[in-house]
Amino acid sequence: MAEDLLSLFQSIGLSEVKAKETAKNAAVSATLSTLIIEAKSKVVGELDKAVGSLLYHLATRFKGQPDRTSILVDYVCARKISSEQQLTAAFEFMKSNPVGKLDLTAFEQSCGVGVVITQGDIDREAKGVIKAHEEELKERRYTYPVGVLIGEVRDRLKWADGKLVKEAVERERLALLGEKTAADEQKPAPKQAAAPKKEPAPQVDREVEEKPQLSGEALGFHNPGTHL
């Protein structure tokens, strides 16, 4: 039985290590097995790794009703949901609409069904983002956080494949800055803490300081020029 599970899990692209790890979790193992069998009944031929990855995420992350799960399997197998971003958005929609008849139009809009983003679209937006940050990039070079650049492209192309976006941004950054130099490879020196600010010494009135202080019997004598 264990060998059958490993074979089933590896048939959707899981590595041997990941398949064994999954098989040890009874709940996830049972859910994933059911999803794979259902998915295989909906497609011709073997399930590829992309579909298998989404089924794995569905088995490990989705907590909705079985009828909602079947709808998601349908969309994954039909490749109407083809990325983890879309699947996550689908989870959120299902979470907000847990029961009752599903509004498929609203559902599809919520997770980008039918939105086609080409490599050309991604490359164009990556060029635009790099251009917008050109001066900062030239100044800071590879110390400028690439995550900021990737995030801006993702904001412009919500349903773009994350891996393709990252590759496009790194490609455009390389075209602008060239290969990393020895200076780029050096880690920046840690900033030293600023020395504590010294408080200025209190100002002493010299006249007061030099005036003798009277005490004891001396207080009984009056100052010259004054009347008792």
Secondary structure, DSSP 4 states (H G I P E B T S, - for coil): -HHHHHHHHHTTT--HHHHHHHHT-HHHHHHHHHHHHHHHTTSSSPPPHHHHHHHHHHHHH--S-HHHHHHHHHHHHTTSS-SHHHHHHHHHHHHHS-SS---HHHHHHHTTTT----HHHHHHHHHHHHHHTHHHHHHHGGGS-HHHHHHHHHHHSTTS-HHHHHHHHHHHHHHHH-S--HHHHSPPPPPPPPPPPPPPPPP--HHHHHSPPP-GGGGGSPPTT---
